[in-house]
């Protein structure tokens, strides 16, 4: 549990430093992009990867369901995998929407997708 929290902290700090350095490069007139554009591109890629992984898990769950042969444990496992994949897609879409709403509240001009 401690390792997971430390890993999340390191990843968050790395992303913050990366995004801050990209914004500073843009403010100095170098060839950089606006922070909003970078955030939009990163979130689009992350959402695409999330949906692709969820689709793979849904296909795996369908295979598990079809090969269950009436075993209630395998059917239950397949149902759980499908549920988790659907929740992952919903959370991904909600997070994308949340970024768009916060950006609009702060006055940034972001496109949602």
PLY file of the C-alpha trace (Angstrom):
ply
format ascii 1.0
element vertex 113
property float x
property float y
property float z
element edge 112
property int vertex1
property int vertex2
end_header
0.00 0.00 0.00
2.84 2.40 0.82
4.55 1.58 -2.46
1.40 2.40 -4.43
1.04 5.78 -2.72
4.69 6.57 -3.33
4.38 5.60 -7.00
1.30 7.76 -7.46
3.11 10.67 -5.81
6.17 10.30 -8.04
4.06 10.09 -11.21
2.00 13.12 -10.19
5.10 15.16 -9.39
6.70 14.18 -12.69
3.62 15.23 -14.66
3.40 18.54 -12.80
7.07 19.30 -13.46
6.73 18.31 -17.12
3.67 20.46 -17.70
5.20 23.39 -15.83
8.38 23.24 -17.89
6.38 23.13 -21.12
4.38 26.19 -20.06
7.57 28.07 -19.16
9.05 27.27 -22.55
5.97 28.76 -24.18
6.08 31.89 -21.98
9.68 32.56 -23.03
8.73 32.56 -26.69
10.35 29.27 -27.54
8.67 26.66 -29.64
6.26 25.31 -27.09
2.56 24.81 -26.88
-0.03 26.17 -24.55
-0.61 24.15 -21.41
-4.26 23.65 -22.29
-3.39 22.09 -25.62
-0.94 19.74 -23.96
-3.46 18.70 -21.31
-6.08 18.09 -23.99
-3.72 15.93 -26.04
-2.58 13.91 -23.02
-6.15 13.33 -21.86
-7.24 12.32 -25.38
-4.44 9.74 -25.57
-5.16 8.46 -22.06
-8.87 8.11 -22.81
-8.12 6.28 -26.06
-5.79 3.86 -24.31
-8.31 3.33 -21.51
-11.10 2.52 -23.97
-8.85 0.15 -25.91
-7.87 -1.71 -22.73
-11.51 -1.84 -21.59
-12.52 -3.28 -24.98
-9.88 -6.00 -24.62
-11.23 -6.86 -21.17
-14.80 -6.97 -22.49
-13.71 -9.39 -25.23
-11.89 -11.49 -22.61
-15.01 -11.48 -20.41
-17.15 -12.58 -23.36
-14.72 -15.43 -24.03
-14.84 -16.40 -20.35
-18.62 -16.30 -20.39
-18.87 -18.42 -23.53
-16.45 -21.03 -22.23
-17.97 -21.15 -18.74
-19.99 -24.24 -19.56
-22.56 -23.46 -16.91
-20.01 -22.94 -14.12
-21.52 -20.21 -11.93
-18.11 -18.99 -10.73
-16.87 -18.37 -14.27
-20.11 -16.60 -15.19
-19.80 -14.45 -12.08
-16.17 -13.63 -12.96
-17.16 -12.67 -16.52
-19.96 -10.43 -15.25
-17.58 -8.75 -12.83
-15.00 -8.10 -15.57
-17.65 -6.53 -17.82
-18.88 -4.38 -14.95
-15.38 -3.16 -14.12
-14.66 -2.39 -17.77
-17.87 -0.36 -18.04
-17.01 1.52 -14.85
-13.52 2.26 -16.19
-14.98 3.73 -19.39
-17.46 5.81 -17.41
-14.76 7.14 -15.09
-12.56 7.99 -18.08
-15.34 9.94 -19.77
-16.26 11.70 -16.53
-12.65 12.70 -15.91
-12.40 14.12 -19.42
-15.60 16.07 -18.82
-14.32 17.25 -15.44
-11.14 18.65 -17.04
-13.25 20.48 -19.62
-15.56 21.99 -16.98
-12.69 23.15 -14.76
-10.88 24.64 -17.76
-13.97 26.60 -18.74
-14.44 27.84 -15.19
-10.84 29.06 -15.19
-11.31 30.78 -18.53
-9.26 28.46 -20.71
-10.46 27.71 -24.19
-10.30 23.92 -24.42
-12.14 21.59 -26.73
-13.67 18.68 -24.83
-12.60 15.87 -27.21
0 1
1 2
2 3
3 4
4 5
5 6
6 7
7 8
8 9
9 10
10 11
11 12
12 13
13 14
14 15
15 16
16 17
17 18
18 19
19 20
20 21
21 22
22 23
23 24
24 25
25 26
26 27
27 28
28 29
29 30
30 31
31 32
32 33
33 34
34 35
35 36
36 37
37 38
38 39
39 40
40 41
41 42
42 43
43 44
44 45
45 46
46 47
47 48
48 49
49 50
50 51
51 52
52 53
53 54
54 55
55 56
56 57
57 58
58 59
59 60
60 61
61 62
62 63
63 64
64 65
65 66
66 67
67 68
68 69
69 70
70 71
71 72
72 73
73 74
74 75
75 76
76 77
77 78
78 79
79 80
80 81
81 82
82 83
83 84
84 85
85 86
86 87
87 88
88 89
89 90
90 91
91 92
92 93
93 94
94 95
95 96
96 97
97 98
98 99
99 100
100 101
101 102
102 103
103 104
104 105
105 106
106 107
107 108
108 109
109 110
110 111
111 112
